[in-house]
Amino acid sequence: MVKRKRGKNVRKQRRVAKANAEKQYKDAPHSFIFARPGVGTYVKRLAKDMRLIFEPYTATKLMVSRRNTLKDFISIAGPMNVTHLMYLTHSNKSGKSDTFTSNVDDSNVYLHLVRSPRGPSFTFKVKEYCFAKEIASLIMRSFSRTQFFQPPLLVMTGFSSSDEVMSRTLRLTVDMFQNMLPPLNVQRLKLRNVKRVLLLSREEDPLTKEELIHLRHFHIRTENKEISKPLRRLGMGGAQLRKKSLSGLNPGGLGNSTGVPNLAKYRNMEDYLTKAGFTSDSGMSDFEDEQEVEFGKEATKRSELMGVKHGLPHLTSKKATIKLVELGPRLTMTLIKVEEGLNEGNVLYHKYHHFTEQELIQKMEDKQKQKQEKQQLQQELERRKLANKHKKEQLKSQHKKACLKGMGIDPSKEDSDQEPPEKKPAP
């Protein structure tokens, strides 16, 4: 049987949808996340975990060699539509970070965030960090890879201050992180595509009185409110059965699990339904994090009804419970410095040194003076190049005239291709 060809309108709609998707992907902000050479294996692992947060608009398989410099990434950022660079460094005591290979002192890890190609540049000192694998080992739940097909939802709290200088710095920090992710369109936002949350919270350490920024990465988990936890474990009410838990233990503690609870220790079904709900199935979620929401018309389509999906129309509910399950990695850091340009401009903010207005003016004058001296030096080099070129041309012309004169040709004639006179043979 010959396959029926799709209609003209269908093909046109697919072409338009594909073009719109490509344009949307191209217009979205992209990023490079990597670790500089010589930082050690732990910091390199942290850089790979950070890429999971900003997927799908980051280079997941980016390879960095020891010969690569920051200018190399800046030069290729433009053609590849990369707008931000995030890289990790380690301040080695010897000053040669490329030869540093150990992970003994990880307290000197710095996170740099740069807007390409004109800045500004942020420098954060990482106080504490935790890998995504360590957090996943505490959760008896596996997640689908499809949640990384959409960018996370950015939530920022505590980025306000009464100080005028600090307020401008925090406002710039908020804009920097917001521009790393695509803008949120509330009218066209589909709730089913929001699977992750990136939380940035700023608070003061009660012991050291230091301003800290906590970075957390969560998975958004929805559950049917009208279905009890034991029924959800049986795969009813919208909860899909997981293939295998990350920790290798099922709810009954019998090794490899498919997600179905072990009913051998219960006398009857009533015993399971009344007692199984007292235990939690996640080690990284609390009852305080649960919020009850009511879905709109978009979530009540026939293909998305939780009850109809499992053949139980009477269990269908518009209300659901939202939980946040941490995915990792974790970072606790503090803002050290904000600069104009690519790590070489005027210092807008520094944690350990507060610049006065006169110092800022003096630094701007010094920068302007250095810029003028650099331009003068370039002009002097260009003048010397032209002078050397003119001198070489003169020497070449003199040498040519001497050669022509030795060959018996008049150098003043324009026709320099005149053949030399034949010498008469000796008698």
WOLINHU-V909287 format. One record per pair of residues at least 24 apart in sequence whose C-alpha atoms are under 6 Angstrom apart, sorted by the first residue. I is the first residue (numbers start at 1). GAP is how many residues later the second one is. D is the distance in Angstrom with one decimal. If there is no record, write none. Layout:
i = <I & I>
gap = <GAP & GAP>
d = <D & D>
This chain:
i = <28 & 29 & 29 & 30 & 30 & 30 & 30 & 31 & 31 & 31 & 31 & 31 & 32 & 32 & 32 & 33 & 33 & 34 & 35 & 35 & 36 & 37 & 37 & 38 & 38 & 38 & 38 & 38 & 39 & 40 & 40 & 40 & 55 & 56 & 83 & 84 & 84 & 84 & 85 & 85 & 86 & 86 & 87 & 118 & 119 & 119 & 119 & 120 & 120 & 120 & 121 & 121 & 121 & 121 & 122 & 122 & 123 & 123 & 124 & 124 & 124 & 125 & 125 & 126 & 126 & 127 & 127 & 128 & 128 & 129 & 129 & 130 & 130 & 131 & 132 & 132 & 137 & 138 & 139 & 139 & 140 & 140 & 140 & 141 & 142 & 147 & 152 & 152 & 152 & 153 & 153 & 154 & 155 & 156 & 156 & 156 & 157 & 158 & 158 & 195 & 195 & 196 & 212 & 212 & 213 & 213 & 213 & 214 & 214 & 215 & 215 & 216 & 217 & 217 & 217 & 218 & 218 & 218 & 218 & 219 & 219 & 220 & 220 & 221 & 221 & 222 & 222 & 223 & 223 & 224 & 225 & 225 & 225 & 229 & 230 & 230 & 230 & 234 & 237 & 237 & 238 & 284 & 285 & 290 & 290 & 291 & 291 & 292 & 292 & 293 & 293 & 294 & 294>
gap = <154 & 54 & 151 & 27 & 28 & 52 & 53 & 27 & 51 & 52 & 53 & 54 & 26 & 27 & 53 & 53 & 54 & 53 & 52 & 53 & 53 & 29 & 61 & 59 & 60 & 61 & 62 & 63 & 51 & 61 & 62 & 63 & 93 & 93 & 33 & 30 & 31 & 32 & 28 & 29 & 26 & 27 & 25 & 223 & 221 & 222 & 223 & 219 & 220 & 221 & 217 & 218 & 221 & 222 & 215 & 216 & 213 & 214 & 210 & 211 & 212 & 208 & 209 & 206 & 207 & 205 & 206 & 203 & 204 & 201 & 202 & 199 & 200 & 198 & 196 & 197 & 110 & 145 & 143 & 144 & 105 & 107 & 142 & 104 & 103 & 48 & 44 & 45 & 46 & 44 & 45 & 44 & 44 & 43 & 44 & 45 & 44 & 43 & 44 & 24 & 25 & 24 & 121 & 122 & 119 & 120 & 121 & 117 & 118 & 115 & 116 & 114 & 109 & 110 & 111 & 106 & 107 & 108 & 109 & 105 & 106 & 103 & 104 & 101 & 102 & 99 & 100 & 97 & 98 & 96 & 94 & 95 & 96 & 48 & 43 & 46 & 47 & 26 & 69 & 70 & 68 & 41 & 40 & 32 & 33 & 30 & 31 & 28 & 29 & 26 & 27 & 24 & 25>
d = <5.4 & 5.8 & 5.8 & 4.9 & 5.5 & 4.6 & 5.6 & 4.9 & 5.3 & 6.0 & 4.7 & 5.6 & 6.0 & 5.9 & 4.9 & 4.7 & 5.5 & 4.9 & 5.2 & 4.7 & 5.6 & 5.4 & 5.4 & 5.2 & 4.2 & 5.6 & 4.7 & 5.7 & 5.3 & 4.9 & 5.6 & 5.8 & 5.8 & 5.7 & 5.1 & 5.7 & 4.7 & 5.5 & 5.8 & 5.1 & 5.6 & 4.6 & 5.4 & 5.0 & 5.8 & 4.1 & 5.2 & 5.7 & 4.6 & 5.0 & 5.7 & 5.1 & 5.9 & 5.8 & 5.9 & 4.7 & 5.6 & 5.2 & 5.4 & 4.5 & 5.4 & 5.4 & 5.4 & 6.0 & 4.3 & 5.5 & 5.2 & 5.9 & 5.1 & 5.3 & 4.5 & 5.6 & 5.0 & 4.8 & 4.2 & 4.4 & 5.9 & 5.8 & 5.5 & 5.2 & 5.6 & 6.0 & 5.9 & 5.4 & 5.7 & 5.6 & 4.7 & 5.0 & 6.0 & 4.6 & 5.9 & 4.9 & 4.9 & 5.9 & 4.7 & 5.7 & 4.8 & 5.8 & 4.8 & 5.9 & 5.1 & 5.4 & 5.7 & 4.9 & 5.7 & 5.2 & 5.8 & 5.8 & 4.6 & 5.8 & 5.0 & 5.3 & 5.9 & 5.6 & 5.2 & 5.7 & 5.3 & 4.2 & 5.2 & 5.6 & 5.0 & 6.0 & 5.0 & 5.6 & 5.0 & 5.5 & 4.6 & 5.3 & 5.1 & 4.6 & 5.8 & 4.6 & 5.6 & 5.5 & 5.7 & 5.9 & 5.7 & 5.9 & 5.7 & 5.6 & 4.4 & 5.9 & 5.6 & 5.6 & 5.0 & 5.6 & 5.3 & 5.8 & 4.6 & 5.7 & 5.7 & 5.7 & 4.5>
